[in-house]
Amino acid sequence: MAHYTEEDKKKLIIRLNRIAGQVNGLSRMISDDRECIDVLNQIVSTQAALRGVWKQVVRGHLQHCVYDALKQNKNGDQIIDDLVEHIDKLR
């Protein structure tokens, strides 16, 4: 279960909406025959924005889900295995 404050949720949603705008901008760039390097730069920018959201969610997961499971001795190994499996998908 995710543990986000209302302020954290608001910030994440704002960031995700901005990323959605970047993705829509990429579609327009392709439609408008923009220079390849401009499109590539926008892709890199969008990826960096997504990485920022990913880091924030991972931090919350570690601070709450993993920490709580280890503290309460509940499924800690499974939660860690799930996170390691997720991180392995990044390759």
DSSP file (Angstrom, degrees, kcal/mol; ACC not computed):
  #  RESIDUE AA STRUCTURE BP1 BP2  ACC     N-H-->O    O-->H-N    N-H-->O    O-->H-N    TCO  KAPPA ALPHA  PHI   PSI    X-CA   Y-CA   Z-CA
    1    1 A M              0   0    0      0, 0.0     2,-0.2     0, 0.0    64,-0.1   0.000 360.0 360.0 360.0 133.6    0.0    0.0    0.0
    2    2 A A        -     0   0    0     62,-0.1     2,-0.6     1,-0.1    59,-0.0  -0.500 360.0-156.5 -76.0 142.1    1.4    3.4   -0.9
    3    3 A H        +     0   0    0     -2,-0.2     2,-0.4    57,-0.0    -1,-0.1  -0.831  29.6 153.6-121.1  90.3    1.9    5.9    1.8
    4    4 A Y        -     0   0    0     -2,-0.6     2,-0.1     4,-0.0    -2,-0.0  -0.944  39.4-129.9-119.3 138.7    1.8    9.4    0.4
    5    5 A T     >  -     0   0    0     -2,-0.4     4,-2.6     1,-0.1     5,-0.2  -0.404  34.5-107.5 -72.6 163.4    0.9   12.6    2.1
    6    6 A E  H  > S+     0   0    0      1,-0.2     4,-2.4     2,-0.2     5,-0.1   0.885 123.2  52.3 -59.8 -37.3   -1.6   14.7    0.3
    7    7 A E  H  > S+     0   0    0      2,-0.2     4,-2.4     1,-0.2    -1,-0.2   0.908 109.1  48.9 -65.7 -42.0    1.2   17.1   -0.6
    8    8 A D  H  > S+     0   0    0      2,-0.2     4,-2.7     1,-0.2    -2,-0.2   0.914 111.3  50.0 -63.1 -43.2    3.3   14.3   -2.0
    9    9 A K  H  X S+     0   0    0     -4,-2.6     4,-2.7     1,-0.2     5,-0.2   0.928 110.2  50.4 -59.5 -45.4    0.4   13.1   -4.1
   10   10 A K  H  X S+     0   0    0     -4,-2.4     4,-2.4     1,-0.2    -2,-0.2   0.926 111.9  47.1 -60.0 -45.9   -0.2   16.6   -5.4
   11   11 A K  H  X S+     0   0    0     -4,-2.4     4,-2.4     1,-0.2    -1,-0.2   0.907 112.7  49.2 -63.7 -42.5    3.5   17.0   -6.4
   12   12 A L  H  X S+     0   0    0     -4,-2.7     4,-2.8     2,-0.2    -2,-0.2   0.919 111.6  48.8 -63.6 -42.7    3.6   13.6   -8.1
   13   13 A I  H  X S+     0   0    0     -4,-2.7     4,-2.6     2,-0.2    -2,-0.2   0.904 110.7  50.5 -65.2 -40.9    0.4   14.3  -10.1
   14   14 A I  H  X S+     0   0    0     -4,-2.4     4,-2.1    -5,-0.2    -1,-0.2   0.935 112.7  47.0 -60.7 -45.6    1.7   17.6  -11.2
   15   15 A R  H  X S+     0   0    0     -4,-2.4     4,-2.2     1,-0.2    -2,-0.2   0.919 112.8  48.8 -62.9 -43.7    5.0   16.0  -12.3
   16   16 A L  H  X S+     0   0    0     -4,-2.8     4,-2.4     1,-0.2    -1,-0.2   0.879 110.1  51.2 -66.2 -37.3    3.1   13.2  -14.1
   17   17 A N  H  X S+     0   0    0     -4,-2.6     4,-1.9     2,-0.2    -1,-0.2   0.884 109.5  51.1 -65.2 -37.4    0.8   15.7  -15.9
   18   18 A R  H  X S+     0   0    0     -4,-2.1     4,-2.0     2,-0.2    -2,-0.2   0.904 109.9  49.8 -64.4 -40.9    3.9   17.6  -17.0
   19   19 A I  H  X S+     0   0    0     -4,-2.2     4,-2.5     2,-0.2    -2,-0.2   0.899 107.1  54.3 -64.4 -40.4    5.4   14.4  -18.3
   20   20 A A  H  X S+     0   0    0     -4,-2.4     4,-2.4     1,-0.2    -1,-0.2   0.895 107.6  51.2 -59.6 -38.9    2.2   13.7  -20.2
   21   21 A G  H  X S+     0   0    0     -4,-1.9     4,-2.3     2,-0.2    -1,-0.2   0.885 108.1  51.7 -64.0 -38.7    2.5   17.1  -21.8
   22   22 A Q  H  X S+     0   0    0     -4,-2.0     4,-1.9     2,-0.2    -2,-0.2   0.910 110.0  48.7 -64.0 -41.3    6.1   16.3  -22.8
   23   23 A V  H  X S+     0   0    0     -4,-2.5     4,-1.7     2,-0.2    -2,-0.2   0.915 111.7  48.9 -65.7 -42.3    4.9   13.0  -24.4
   24   24 A N  H  X S+     0   0    0     -4,-2.4     4,-2.0     1,-0.2    -1,-0.2   0.889 108.7  54.8 -62.4 -37.6    2.1   14.9  -26.3
   25   25 A G  H  X S+     0   0    0     -4,-2.3     4,-2.5     1,-0.2    -1,-0.2   0.874 103.5  55.3 -62.3 -37.2    4.7   17.4  -27.3
   26   26 A L  H  X S+     0   0    0     -4,-1.9     4,-2.3     2,-0.2    -1,-0.2   0.910 105.8  51.5 -61.6 -41.9    6.8   14.6  -28.8
   27   27 A S  H  X S+     0   0    0     -4,-1.7     4,-2.6     1,-0.2    -2,-0.2   0.920 111.3  47.5 -60.4 -43.5    3.8   13.5  -30.9
   28   28 A R  H  X S+     0   0    0     -4,-2.0     4,-2.5     1,-0.2    -2,-0.2   0.892 108.8  54.7 -65.2 -38.3    3.4   17.0  -32.2
   29   29 A M  H  <>S+     0   0    0     -4,-2.5     5,-2.7     2,-0.2    -1,-0.2   0.911 110.6  45.4 -61.4 -42.0    7.2   17.2  -32.9
   30   30 A I  H ><5S+     0   0    0     -4,-2.3     3,-1.6     1,-0.2    -2,-0.2   0.936 113.4  49.5 -65.7 -46.2    7.0   14.1  -35.0
   31   31 A S  H 3<5S+     0   0    0     -4,-2.6    -2,-0.2     1,-0.3    -1,-0.2   0.858 111.7  49.5 -60.2 -35.6    3.8   15.3  -36.8
   32   32 A D  T 3<5S-     0   0    0     -4,-2.5    -1,-0.3    -5,-0.2    -2,-0.2   0.333 111.8-120.3 -87.7   7.5    5.5   18.7  -37.5
   33   33 A D  T < 5 -     0   0    0     -3,-1.6    -3,-0.2    -5,-0.1    -2,-0.1   0.890  45.7-177.7  55.1  43.4    8.7   17.0  -38.9
   34   34 A R      < -     0   0    0     -5,-2.7    -1,-0.1     1,-0.2     5,-0.1  -0.267  39.1 -76.2 -67.4 160.2   10.9   18.6  -36.3
   35   35 A E     >  -     0   0    0      1,-0.1     4,-1.9     2,-0.1     3,-0.4  -0.258  38.9-124.5 -58.0 141.8   14.6   18.0  -36.4
   36   36 A C  H  > S+     0   0    0      1,-0.2     4,-3.0     2,-0.2     5,-0.2   0.893 110.4  54.5 -56.6 -43.2   15.6   14.6  -35.2
   37   37 A I  H  > S+     0   0    0      1,-0.2     4,-2.4     2,-0.2    -1,-0.2   0.859 106.6  52.1 -64.2 -33.9   18.0   16.0  -32.6
   38   38 A D  H  > S+     0   0    0     -3,-0.4     4,-1.9     2,-0.2    -1,-0.2   0.909 111.4  46.9 -65.8 -41.7   15.2   18.1  -31.2
   39   39 A V  H  X S+     0   0    0     -4,-1.9     4,-2.3     2,-0.2    -2,-0.2   0.928 112.2  50.3 -64.7 -45.4   13.0   15.0  -30.8
   40   40 A L  H  X S+     0   0    0     -4,-3.0     4,-2.4     1,-0.2    -2,-0.2   0.904 109.2  51.4 -60.8 -41.6   15.9   13.1  -29.3
   41   41 A N  H  X S+     0   0    0     -4,-2.4     4,-2.2     1,-0.2    -1,-0.2   0.890 109.7  49.8 -62.6 -38.7   16.5   15.9  -26.8
   42   42 A Q  H  X S+     0   0    0     -4,-1.9     4,-2.3     2,-0.2    -1,-0.2   0.874 108.8  52.7 -68.0 -36.5   12.9   15.9  -25.8
   43   43 A I  H  X S+     0   0    0     -4,-2.3     4,-2.6     2,-0.2    -2,-0.2   0.935 109.9  48.1 -62.4 -45.9   12.9   12.1  -25.3
   44   44 A V  H  X S+     0   0    0     -4,-2.4     4,-2.3     1,-0.2    -2,-0.2   0.906 111.3  50.8 -61.6 -41.6   15.9   12.4  -23.0
   45   45 A S  H  X S+     0   0    0     -4,-2.2     4,-2.0     2,-0.2    -1,-0.2   0.901 110.9  48.4 -62.6 -41.5   14.2   15.2  -21.1
   46   46 A T  H  X S+     0   0    0     -4,-2.3     4,-2.3     2,-0.2    -2,-0.2   0.900 110.3  51.2 -66.6 -41.6   11.0   13.1  -20.7
   47   47 A Q  H  X S+     0   0    0     -4,-2.6     4,-2.5     1,-0.2    -2,-0.2   0.906 109.1  51.1 -61.9 -41.3   13.1   10.1  -19.5
   48   48 A A  H  X S+     0   0    0     -4,-2.3     4,-1.9     2,-0.2    -1,-0.2   0.897 109.2  50.9 -63.5 -39.9   14.8   12.2  -16.9
   49   49 A A  H  X S+     0   0    0     -4,-2.0     4,-1.7     2,-0.2    -1,-0.2   0.915 110.7  48.4 -64.2 -42.6   11.5   13.5  -15.7
   50   50 A L  H  X S+     0   0    0     -4,-2.3     4,-2.8     1,-0.2    -2,-0.2   0.887 107.9  55.0 -64.5 -38.7   10.2    9.9  -15.4
   51   51 A R  H  X S+     0   0    0     -4,-2.5     4,-2.8     1,-0.2    -1,-0.2   0.890 105.2  54.2 -60.6 -38.2   13.3    8.9  -13.5
   52   52 A G  H  X S+     0   0    0     -4,-1.9     4,-1.8     2,-0.2    -1,-0.2   0.910 110.4  44.9 -62.1 -42.9   12.6   11.7  -11.0
   53   53 A V  H  X S+     0   0    0     -4,-1.7     4,-2.3     2,-0.2    -2,-0.2   0.919 112.3  53.0 -65.6 -43.8    9.2   10.3  -10.4
   54   54 A W  H  X S+     0   0    0     -4,-2.8     4,-2.9     1,-0.2     5,-0.2   0.921 108.4  49.9 -57.3 -46.2   10.5    6.8  -10.1
   55   55 A K  H  X S+     0   0    0     -4,-2.8     4,-2.6     1,-0.2    -1,-0.2   0.895 110.0  50.5 -61.6 -40.0   13.1    7.9   -7.5
   56   56 A Q  H  X S+     0   0    0     -4,-1.8     4,-2.0     2,-0.2    -1,-0.2   0.905 112.8  45.9 -65.5 -40.9   10.5    9.6   -5.5
   57   57 A V  H  X S+     0   0    0     -4,-2.3     4,-2.4     2,-0.2    -2,-0.2   0.905 112.9  49.9 -69.3 -41.4    8.2    6.5   -5.5
   58   58 A V  H  X S+     0   0    0     -4,-2.9     4,-2.8     2,-0.2     5,-0.2   0.925 109.4  52.1 -62.0 -43.7   11.2    4.2   -4.7
   59   59 A R  H  X S+     0   0    0     -4,-2.6     4,-2.8     1,-0.2    -2,-0.2   0.932 111.1  47.0 -57.7 -46.5   12.2    6.4   -1.8
   60   60 A G  H  X>S+     0   0    0     -4,-2.0     4,-2.0     1,-0.2     5,-0.6   0.887 111.1  52.3 -62.2 -39.5    8.6    6.2   -0.4
   61   61 A H  I  <>S+     0   0    0     -4,-2.4     5,-2.7     2,-0.2     6,-0.4   0.920 113.3  43.6 -62.9 -44.5    8.5    2.5   -0.9
   62   62 A L  I  <>S+     0   0    0     -4,-2.8     5,-1.5     1,-0.2    -2,-0.2   0.919 115.2  48.5 -66.8 -43.5   11.8    2.1    1.0
   63   63 A Q  I  <5S+     0   0    0     -4,-2.8    -1,-0.2    -5,-0.2    -2,-0.2   0.797 130.9  13.5 -69.3 -28.9   10.8    4.5    3.8
   64   64 A H  I  X5S+     0   0    0     -4,-2.0     4,-2.8    -5,-0.2     5,-0.3   0.808 129.3  34.8-113.4 -66.4    7.4    3.0    4.4
   65   65 A C  I  ><S+     0   0    0     -5,-0.6     4,-2.2    -4,-0.3    -3,-0.2   0.951 125.9  36.2 -63.8 -52.8    6.7   -0.4    2.9
   66   66 A V  I  ><S+     0   0    0     -5,-2.7     4,-2.5     2,-0.2     5,-0.3   0.949 120.3  48.0 -67.2 -48.2   10.2   -2.0    3.2
   67   67 A Y  H  ><S+     0   0    0     -5,-1.5     4,-2.8    -6,-0.4     5,-0.2   0.934 114.0  46.6 -57.9 -48.2   10.9   -0.3    6.5
   68   68 A D  H  X S+     0   0    0     -4,-2.8     4,-2.5     1,-0.2    -1,-0.2   0.902 111.9  50.8 -62.8 -41.6    7.6   -1.3    8.0
   69   69 A A  H  <>S+     0   0    0     -4,-2.2     5,-2.8    -5,-0.3     7,-0.4   0.915 114.4  43.4 -64.0 -42.5    7.8   -4.9    6.8
   70   70 A L  H ><5S+     0   0    0     -4,-2.5     3,-0.6     3,-0.2    -2,-0.2   0.911 114.1  50.6 -68.5 -41.8   11.3   -5.3    8.3
   71   71 A K  H 3<5S+     0   0    0     -4,-2.8    -2,-0.2    -5,-0.3    -1,-0.2   0.892 117.8  38.4 -62.6 -40.5   10.4   -3.6   11.5
   72   72 A Q  T 3<5S-     0   0    0     -4,-2.5    -1,-0.2    -5,-0.2    -2,-0.2   0.419 108.1-124.5 -91.6   1.4    7.3   -5.8   12.0
   73   73 A N  T < 5 +     0   0    0     -3,-0.6     2,-0.5    -4,-0.4    -3,-0.2   0.894  63.5 142.3  55.7  42.8    9.1   -8.8   10.7
   74   74 A K  S   <S-     0   0    0     -5,-2.8    -1,-0.2    -6,-0.2    -2,-0.1  -0.953  76.7 -37.1-119.8 112.3    6.4   -9.3    8.0
   75   75 A N  S  > S+     0   0    0     -2,-0.5     4,-2.5     1,-0.1     5,-0.2   0.713  83.0 148.1  52.6  25.8    7.2  -10.5    4.5
   76   76 A G  H  > S+     0   0    0     -7,-0.4     4,-2.3     1,-0.2     5,-0.2   0.901  70.1  50.3 -58.3 -43.0   10.5   -8.4    4.6
   77   77 A D  H  > S+     0   0    0      1,-0.2     4,-2.7     2,-0.2    -1,-0.2   0.909 111.7  48.2 -62.5 -41.8   12.3  -10.9    2.4
   78   78 A Q  H  > S+     0   0    0      2,-0.2     4,-2.7     1,-0.2    -2,-0.2   0.914 111.0  49.7 -66.2 -42.6    9.5  -11.0   -0.2
   79   79 A I  H  X S+     0   0    0     -4,-2.5     4,-2.0     2,-0.2    -1,-0.2   0.903 113.1  47.0 -63.9 -40.8    9.3   -7.2   -0.3
   80   80 A I  H  X S+     0   0    0     -4,-2.3     4,-2.7    -5,-0.2     5,-0.2   0.930 111.8  50.6 -65.8 -44.9   13.0   -6.9   -0.8
   81   81 A D  H  X S+     0   0    0     -4,-2.7     4,-2.6     1,-0.2    -2,-0.2   0.904 109.5  51.6 -58.6 -41.8   12.9   -9.7   -3.5
   82   82 A D  H  X S+     0   0    0     -4,-2.7     4,-2.2     2,-0.2    -1,-0.2   0.908 111.3  46.8 -61.2 -42.5   10.1   -7.8   -5.3
   83   83 A L  H  X S+     0   0    0     -4,-2.0     4,-2.8     2,-0.2    -2,-0.2   0.910 112.3  49.3 -67.9 -41.8   12.1   -4.6   -5.3
   84   84 A V  H  X S+     0   0    0     -4,-2.7     4,-2.3     2,-0.2    -2,-0.2   0.918 111.1  50.4 -62.8 -42.6   15.3   -6.3   -6.5
   85   85 A E  H  X S+     0   0    0     -4,-2.6     4,-1.1    -5,-0.2    -2,-0.2   0.912 111.1  49.2 -60.7 -42.5   13.2   -7.9   -9.3
   86   86 A H  H >< S+     0   0    0     -4,-2.2     3,-0.9     1,-0.2     4,-0.4   0.943 110.8  48.9 -61.6 -48.1   11.8   -4.5  -10.2
   87   87 A I  H >< S+     0   0    0     -4,-2.8     3,-1.5     1,-0.3     4,-0.3   0.865 105.1  59.3 -61.3 -36.1   15.3   -2.9  -10.3
   88   88 A D  H >< S+     0   0    0     -4,-2.3     3,-1.3     1,-0.3    -1,-0.3   0.806  95.7  63.6 -62.7 -28.9   16.5   -5.8  -12.4
   89   89 A K  T << S+     0   0    0     -4,-1.1    -1,-0.3    -3,-0.9    -2,-0.2   0.667  85.8  75.3 -68.7 -16.0   13.9   -4.9  -15.1
   90   90 A L  T <         0   0    0     -3,-1.5    -1,-0.2    -4,-0.4    -2,-0.2   0.684 360.0 360.0 -71.8 -16.1   15.6   -1.5  -15.5
   91   91 A R    <         0   0    0     -3,-1.3    -1,-0.3    -4,-0.3    -2,-0.1   0.488 360.0 360.0 -76.8 360.0   18.4   -3.1  -17.5
